[in-house]
Amino acid sequence: DVKVTQSSRYLVKRTGEKVFLECVQDMDHENMFWYRQDPGLGLRLIYFSYDVKMKEKGDIPEGYSVSREKKERFSLILESASTNQTSMYLCASSSPPPGLASYEQYFGPGTRLTVT
Amino acid sequence: AQKITQTQPGMFVQEKEAVTLDCTYDTSDPSYGLFWYKQPSSGEMIFLIYQGSYDQQNATEGRYSLNFQKARKSANLVISASQLGDSAMYFCAMREALYNQGGKLIFGQGTELSVKP
């Protein structure tokens, strides 16, 4: 079974703190993603990575950065946390078979971050 | 412009009845895939069903089926014989094939389904 783990289920941080959210997958997937989920807005892509040390901005990258030093690990960094970054953060990974579009993304359990 | 639209923020269904969750999409890519995920209150995202743009038949997986109407750009999820465990948030998502490095998924806003006993 594919397993995607996230370092914390719940996290409370103060405004201005630097926050690290860690994600690890154990299936040698090339692609990894960070989403945030907010009520009424669905999942929105923050950043993704399709290879080690490669990263691409998603739809809402402002206020975030990422790091992928090893294939299995993708970190989301909030440089200076703000209250509007209070949200559920979901990590996902996938490995696209050549020529196919039907492969799913596998998700971690999520981190519910509260910034006070 | 919203690429995936789920117009039902919340729905109720009686146990053992069927329910349809709506999803419309917008793309000019001739090759794309449509996905439905379930998110229980525990938070994990569970993949339910997939439909490819070139698939001739509607996808089915157990009690889940996807009513794919390509001309109308809709991909509604049908859950037959609802169970209490079906109470969850449901997300529709799309993957476009062209210029999509990494195979990003675009998600809708979600529909919260509550099954009544």
Interface residues (C-beta under 8 A of the other chain):
Chain A: R9 N31 F33 Y35 G40 L41 G42 L43 R44 L45 F48 S49 Y50 E56 G58 M88 L90 A92 S94 P96 A101 S102 Y103 E104 Q105 Y106 F107 G108 P109 G110 R112
Chain B: I4 Q6 P9 S31 Y32 G33 F35 Y37 S42 G43 E44 M45 F47 Y50 G52 F91 A93 R95 A97 Q101 G102 G103 K104 L105 I106 F107 G108 Q109 G110
